[in-house]
């Protein structure tokens, strides 16, 4: 009725041991922007985690999200520095 695709064929041939280490490793790598946001951009963690779900399908969006996740403390430091020196950003 349905023809199996190449991905389905590979899944059918994979062992349970392979899937037990591959799926968690895949999820850890897929959600790297969210893990980075935990440490660097906690105020936008929920938004980054939500955006990470579709962004993982596009490498450009995924790397862009890593940039957003890393920029949180940098922007806060810059704003604090400018406020301490009486400058406006």
C-alpha positions as CSV (number, residue, x, y, z in Angstrom):
1,X,0.0,0.0,0.0
2,X,2.7,2.5,1.0
3,X,6.2,2.4,-0.2
4,X,8.7,2.8,2.6
5,X,11.1,5.6,2.2
6,X,14.8,5.4,2.7
7,X,14.5,6.9,6.3
8,X,11.9,4.4,7.2
9,X,14.1,1.6,5.9
10,X,17.1,2.9,7.9
11,X,14.8,3.0,11.0
12,X,13.6,-0.5,10.6
13,X,17.2,-1.8,10.3
14,X,18.5,0.1,13.3
15,X,18.9,-1.8,16.6
16,X,17.4,-0.8,19.9
17,X,20.9,-0.1,21.3
18,X,21.6,2.4,18.5
19,X,18.3,4.2,19.1
20,X,18.9,4.3,22.9
21,X,22.0,6.5,22.4
22,X,21.1,8.3,19.1
23,X,17.8,9.8,20.1
24,X,19.0,11.4,23.4
25,X,22.2,12.7,21.6
26,X,20.0,14.1,18.8
27,X,17.8,15.9,21.3
28,X,20.7,17.4,23.2
29,X,22.2,18.8,20.0
30,X,18.8,20.0,18.7
31,X,18.2,22.0,21.8
32,X,21.6,23.6,22.2
33,X,20.2,27.1,21.8
34,X,17.9,26.5,24.7
35,X,20.7,25.2,26.9
36,X,22.8,28.2,26.1
37,X,19.9,30.5,26.9
38,X,19.7,29.0,30.4
39,X,23.1,30.5,31.2
40,X,23.2,33.6,29.0
41,X,19.7,34.8,28.3
42,X,17.4,33.6,31.0
43,X,14.9,36.4,30.6
44,X,14.0,35.1,27.1
45,X,14.4,31.4,27.9
46,X,10.8,30.5,27.2
47,X,10.7,32.4,23.8
48,X,14.0,30.8,22.8
49,X,12.9,27.3,23.8
50,X,9.6,27.8,21.8
51,X,11.4,29.2,18.8
52,X,14.0,26.3,19.0
53,X,11.4,23.7,17.9
54,X,10.9,24.9,14.3
55,X,14.3,26.6,14.1
56,X,16.0,23.2,14.3
57,X,14.7,22.4,10.9
58,X,16.7,25.2,9.4
59,X,20.4,25.5,10.1
60,X,20.4,29.3,9.4
61,X,17.6,29.8,11.9
62,X,19.2,27.5,14.4
63,X,22.5,29.3,14.3
64,X,20.7,32.6,14.5
65,X,18.9,31.4,17.6
66,X,22.3,30.5,19.2
67,X,23.3,34.1,18.6
68,X,20.2,35.4,20.3
69,X,20.7,33.0,23.2
70,X,24.3,34.2,23.6
71,X,23.5,37.9,23.4
72,X,21.5,38.2,26.6
73,X,24.2,39.0,29.2
74,X,26.2,41.0,26.6
75,X,23.3,43.4,26.0
76,X,22.7,43.7,29.8
77,X,26.3,44.4,30.5
78,X,26.5,47.0,27.7
79,X,23.3,48.8,29.0
80,X,24.6,48.7,32.6
81,X,28.0,50.1,31.5
82,X,26.3,52.9,29.5
83,X,24.0,53.7,32.4
84,X,26.9,53.8,34.8
85,X,28.8,56.3,32.6
86,X,25.8,58.5,32.0
87,X,25.6,57.5,28.3
88,X,22.4,56.7,26.4
89,X,22.3,53.6,24.1
